[in-house]
Amino acid sequence: MEILKNRLLVVQTAFLGDCLLTIPFLLRLREQNPDAEITVVTSAKTEQVFSALRCIDHLHILDKSGRHKTLLGTISFAEEISVVPFTALYALHRSFRTTLFSFFVRAGLKTGFDNASFSFLYNKTVPYKADVHEVDRNLSFLEEVGFDLNLQVQEIFSFTDDQKSKVEETIKGFGSSYEKLIAIAPGTVWETKRYPVEYFAEIASALVELGLTVALIGGREESPLADVILTKAGSRNIFNLCGNFNILESILFLSRVRILLCNDSAPVHMGYLAGTRVMEIYCSTVPEFGFFPYGKNSGYISEALPCKPCGIHGHKFCPLGTFDCARRVSPLKVLSRIEKDFL
């Protein structure tokens, strides 16, 4: 069997946000290797995103909760997809499972972060720089830094006609132009990363008073949050779209809005890929973790406190019971920043 000259494998099975920030790496990898065959291994939760990427050739799903749950299943999967060996493997996830999987993949050069679990099993490691953005951490695998996303969203992803029509029809239903459409993503998995819903309601109401239209976006599970915002702010020119769009449709929708306002969560990076200006509100976490908005003309607001950050991800409740990291970022501060830098 003929072995292709350049077969590249990228492994990223982390959370949605981490996977979205792998895309600049993949775009650069394609630029550097225009004739290579690029394969990605990811989890089922992010299959939709990678399956629509134009810059990759093949996609495999590591079923961590199903047939690949056991160590034997993971090893078998690694051997299965590398019957024809890869030229190089890039492991962007630092988990033990990823390292184990990578060890059993047949590939020439295998590269991982130096702080990955069992990193000694890689042929090559790169320093994990905690003080830089995640995009630049990933680009260090290619010995590069800095990425200019100069592509339109439809050059990055392949959208179906149904997806395009759905987004267009939704926007038409608002009776609002792009210049007056603002998206707010009020949800996040971690409660202490979530800006208070009553604050979001106050901001949404003020934006409507400025003649803008507000679309509340997120998953179906976040629809109750959006309903609270609607109740507190009044429903005039505020629309609850939570659960209406899948991930790809949400990215396409965000490419048609003027600003995205959100917590420290995956929509930050969806907005970046959509080419939309993002205003991120930090509560219990900090931008120094490397997940602030990477796009041009985007920004964030964060209150400096001695108790912050209280964890890498967040907590169900504020450990001190005050939630000052969010409460001190008043709606007035957020609105002032939006009016000064975004409108």
LINZINOR-V15631 format. One record per residue. SS is DSSP state (@ for helix, = for strand, . for the rest). OMEGA is omega in radians with two decimals (none if undefined). Layout:
BEGIN
{{SS;OMEGA} {SS;OMEGA}}
END
This chain:
BEGIN
{{.;-3.13} {.;3.10} {.;3.12} {.;-3.06} {.;-3.05} {.;3.11} {=;-3.03} {=;-3.13} {=;3.10} {=;-3.10} {=;3.10} {.;-3.09} {.;-3.10} {.;-3.13} {.;-3.10} {@;-3.11} {@;3.11} {@;-3.13} {@;3.10} {@;-3.12} {.;2.98} {.;-3.03} {@;3.04} {@;3.07} {@;-3.12} {@;3.10} {@;3.11} {@;3.10} {@;3.10} {@;3.10} {@;-3.11} {@;-3.06} {.;-3.03} {.;-3.10} {.;-3.10} {.;3.01} {=;-3.06} {=;-3.14} {=;3.10} {=;2.97} {=;3.14} {=;3.13} {.;-3.10} {@;-3.08} {@;-3.11} {@;3.13} {@;-3.09} {@;-3.11} {@;-3.06} {@;-3.13} {@;-3.14} {.;-3.12} {=;-3.13} {.;-2.99} {.;3.12} {.;-3.07} {.;-3.08} {=;3.14} {=;3.06} {=;-3.11} {=;3.03} {.;-3.05} {.;-3.02} {.;-3.12} {.;-3.10} {.;-2.99} {.;3.09} {.;-3.06} {.;-3.12} {.;3.10} {@;3.13} {@;3.12} {@;3.12} {@;3.14} {@;3.14} {@;3.13} {@;3.12} {@;-3.14} {@;-3.11} {@;-3.05} {@;-3.10} {.;3.03} {.;2.93} {.;-3.02} {.;3.04} {=;3.07} {=;-3.11} {=;3.10} {=;3.08} {=;-3.13} {=;-3.08} {.;3.08} {.;-2.99} {.;-3.07} {.;3.09} {@;-3.12} {@;3.13} {@;3.12} {@;3.12} {@;3.12} {@;-3.09} {@;-3.13} {@;-3.07} {@;3.02} {.;3.08} {.;-3.13} {=;3.12} {=;3.14} {=;3.11} {=;-3.05} {=;3.07} {=;3.09} {=;-3.10} {.;3.10} {.;3.06} {.;3.08} {.;-3.14} {.;-3.07} {@;-3.14} {@;3.13} {@;3.08} {.;3.04} {.;-3.06} {=;3.04} {=;3.06} {=;-3.12} {.;3.03} {.;-3.09} {.;-3.06} {.;-3.02} {.;3.10} {.;3.13} {.;3.14} {@;3.10} {@;-3.14} {@;3.04} {@;3.14} {@;-3.13} {@;3.12} {@;3.05} {@;-3.13} {@;-3.14} {.;3.11} {.;3.07} {.;3.13} {.;-3.14} {.;3.10} {.;-3.12} {.;-3.07} {.;3.13} {.;2.98} {.;-3.05} {@;-3.13} {@;2.99} {@;3.13} {@;-3.08} {=;2.99} {.;3.10} {.;3.09} {.;3.09} {@;3.12} {@;3.12} {@;3.13} {@;-3.12} {@;-3.13} {@;-3.14} {@;-3.11} {@;-3.13} {@;3.10} {@;-3.12} {@;3.10} {@;-3.13} {@;3.11} {@;-3.04} {.;-3.08} {.;3.12} {.;3.12} {@;-3.06} {@;-3.09} {@;-3.08} {=;3.12} {=;3.11} {=;3.02} {=;3.06} {=;-2.98} {.;-3.00} {.;2.98} {.;-3.10} {.;-3.05} {.;-3.04} {@;-3.09} {@;2.99} {@;-3.03} {.;3.07} {.;-3.06} {.;-3.06} {@;3.13} {@;3.07} {@;3.08} {@;3.14} {@;3.13} {@;3.12} {@;-3.14} {@;3.13} {@;3.14} {@;3.13} {@;3.08} {@;3.11} {@;3.09} {.;3.11} {.;-3.11} {.;3.07} {=;-3.07} {=;3.05} {=;3.12} {=;-3.04} {.;3.13} {.;3.11} {.;-3.13} {@;-3.12} {@;-3.14} {@;3.13} {@;3.08} {@;3.08} {@;3.14} {@;3.11} {@;3.09} {@;3.11} {@;3.12} {@;-3.12} {@;-3.09} {@;-3.06} {@;-2.99} {.;-2.98} {.;-3.09} {.;3.12} {.;3.00} {=;-3.02} {=;3.10} {=;3.12} {.;-3.11} {.;-3.11} {.;-3.12} {.;-3.04} {.;2.93} {.;-3.04} {@;-3.12} {@;3.11} {@;3.11} {@;3.11} {@;3.12} {@;3.11} {@;-3.12} {@;3.10} {.;-3.09} {.;3.13} {.;-3.09} {.;-3.08} {=;2.95} {=;3.05} {=;-3.06} {=;3.06} {=;3.01} {.;-3.05} {.;-3.03} {.;3.14} {@;3.06} {@;-3.05} {@;3.00} {@;3.10} {@;3.11} {@;-3.13} {@;3.12} {@;-3.11} {.;-3.09} {.;3.07} {=;-3.04} {=;3.01} {=;-3.05} {=;3.09} {=;3.08} {.;3.02} {.;-3.04} {.;3.13} {.;-3.05} {.;3.12} {@;-3.13} {@;3.06} {@;3.07} {.;-3.12} {.;3.08} {.;-3.12} {.;-3.08} {.;-3.03} {.;3.10} {.;3.05} {.;3.03} {.;-3.12} {=;-3.14} {=;3.06} {=;-3.05} {.;3.13} {.;3.14} {.;3.14} {.;-3.14} {.;-3.12} {.;-3.00} {.;0.05} {.;3.13} {.;3.11} {.;-3.13} {.;-3.10} {.;-3.04} {.;-3.10} {.;3.06} {.;3.11} {.;3.06} {.;-3.13} {.;-3.13} {.;-3.14} {.;-3.10} {.;-3.06} {.;-3.13} {@;-3.11} {@;3.08} {@;-3.05} {@;-3.12} {.;3.02} {.;-3.03} {.;3.04} {@;3.13} {@;3.11} {@;-3.13} {@;3.14} {@;3.13} {@;3.13} {@;3.12} {@;-3.11} {@;-3.10} {@;-2.97} {@;-3.01} {.;-3.07} {.;none}}
END
